[in-house]
């Protein structure tokens, strides 16, 4: 099974600023995804991180707000731009290995 | 669109009893379903999965049942332990993406 490391694990940020979250997988994976999990709720897919090309965003999420990079098969970043308190959430990286999808520990973001 | 949802938001069980967590889905296009366990402060952890061509799959103390006729999925945990206390999510695979249900909080009483 793949091990996913996410950092930072948590952060408190001022509104109007941006935060970049990093996701590192310990093995090459085919697919990487970014999810948001608001307090007490389920996971919502933000986008599919495509290696070497622009990410594929789900309805309600746009590249200007959540730019994503995936320069290689094991690494991806998600930036939360121009943050507002409504962006306070847990952001999770996921990778699909040979048989199943794995998740990082998540980044708990609080915007004040 | 797709949706995967749960019947009960919270389930309290006595230690040693069996737990059953239910999940309904609306889109029959999924060929693969997964149960995840999420403990506080952690990411979802894979528990067990099932392909749509199966009705039942067993793991260690866990069993997943799939009823495609009524689009229903359940997770059975045998001899529930305090360490099983967590939020449980079902998820359906649609193409390359997972759609998650709302989640059920499982509380194990000692």
Boltz contact constraints between the chains, C-beta under 6 A:
constraints:
  - contact:
      token1: [A, 31]
      token2: [B, 96]
      max_distance: 6.0
  - contact:
      token1: [A, 42]
      token2: [B, 100]
      max_distance: 6.0
  - contact:
      token1: [A, 42]
      token2: [B, 102]
      max_distance: 6.0
  - contact:
      token1: [A, 42]
      token2: [B, 103]
      max_distance: 6.0
  - contact:
      token1: [A, 43]
      token2: [B, 100]
      max_distance: 6.0
  - contact:
      token1: [A, 45]
      token2: [B, 97]
      max_distance: 6.0
  - contact:
      token1: [A, 92]
      token2: [B, 43]
      max_distance: 6.0
  - contact:
      token1: [A, 100]
      token2: [B, 46]
      max_distance: 6.0
  - contact:
      token1: [A, 103]
      token2: [B, 43]
      max_distance: 6.0
  - contact:
      token1: [A, 103]
      token2: [B, 44]
      max_distance: 6.0
  - contact:
      token1: [A, 104]
      token2: [B, 43]
      max_distance: 6.0
  - contact:
      token1: [A, 105]
      token2: [B, 42]
      max_distance: 6.0
  - contact:
      token1: [A, 105]
      token2: [B, 43]
      max_distance: 6.0
  - contact:
      token1: [A, 106]
      token2: [B, 43]
      max_distance: 6.0
